[in-house]
């Protein structure tokens, strides 16, 4: 008998010997990024800045949760793994070369449980790792593989961003996108 036939045969025997009452289907998404968060920073910020990122008013769906995952009826999102955060220069600046550190926290309020504040990004650097030739955008990996599934049902999410560096002398703005993968599950009793 060839070894590759052994596994299906054993699996078929196990299926026949077991009494399965539940069908479970699980899928994992590819990378998903939520855009539309931004922060305006005044010109008088010297050396360091702390801001709360808010929904971009230009976004048509600016109301509602900071991010939500739309799955078909009967499916449940069981895991949301943060991959990282993209930061991009918007109005008033051409690039992000002046930043020397970046720290991003997320907190939220939930109707049924206490959600801890998560330190999503915590990076001290000489030069940010730019990923575009014009140096207007950088992608920073998450400090840990956070599971954000409990934050999907939060009443409100707040992103706090702290930066240090040689800050611009004019008003400026940055945009942010949050990138993650998710796992969804479908269960049906047979």
C-alpha positions, 0 to 999 in steps of 0.5 A, spaced: 500 500 500 502 506 498 503 511 504 499 517 501 493 512 501 493 510 508 491 517 511 484 517 507 483 510 509 484 511 516 480 518 516 474 514 512 474 509 518 474 514 523 469 518 520 465 511 520 466 510 527 464 517 529 457 520 530 458 527 528 452 532 529 455 539 527 458 541 521 463 546 522 466 551 516 472 555 518 475 560 513 481 565 514 481 572 510 487 575 506 489 582 509 484 587 510 485 594 511 481 599 514 482 607 512 479 613 514 482 615 520 486 621 521 489 626 525 490 634 525 496 636 528 497 644 530 504 648 528 506 649 535 507 642 536 514 642 539 518 635 539 512 631 541 505 630 539 499 626 542 493 626 538 486 622 538 485 619 531 478 620 529 474 618 523 475 622 516 469 626 515 470 625 507 468 618 508 461 617 507 461 611 512 464 616 518 459 614 523 459 607 526 464 603 529 471 604 527 472 597 523 467 592 522 467 585 519 461 584 514 460 576 514 454 572 511 448 570 516 450 564 520 457 566 520 461 568 526 468 572 526 472 568 531 479 571 531 481 578 528 489 578 528 492 585 527 498 585 522 500 593 523 498 600 521 500 604 515 501 612 517 501 617 511 503 624 510 496 628 508 496 636 508 501 640 510 507 635 509 510 632 504 513 626 507 514 623 514 522 623 515 522 627 521 519 622 525 524 619 530 518 615 534 511 612 534 507 609 539 499 607 538 494 605 543 487 603 542 482 603 547 475 601 547 468 601 551 464 595 551 457 594 553 458 587 557 466 587 558 472 591 560 477 592 554 484 593 556 488 598 552 492 595 547 499 598 545 499 596 538 505 600 535 511 602 540 517 604 535 523 608 537 527 609 530 532 613 527 529 613 520 522 610 519 522 604 514 519 607 508 515 603 503 514 608 498 519 611 493 516 618 495 516 617 502 509 619 504 507 612 507 510 607 512 507 601 514 509 599 522 508 592 524 504 590 530 508 589 537 504 583 538 499 578 534 493 581 538 486 578 537 481 584 536 475 580 536 472 583 542 473 590 540 468 589 534 462 590 538 465 596 542 461 602 543 467 606 541 474 605 539 479 611 541 486 611 537 491 615 541 498 616 537 504 619 540 510 621 536 517 625 537 521 628 532 523 635 528 516 637 528 513 641 522 512 648 523 506 649 519 499 645 521 499 638 518 495 632 518 496 624 517 492 619 515 492 612 518 489 605 516 489 599 520 491 592 517 488 585 519 486 578 517 480 575 520 477 568 521 470 566 520 466 560 522 460 557 520 456 552 525 450 548 523 447 542 527 446 536 523 
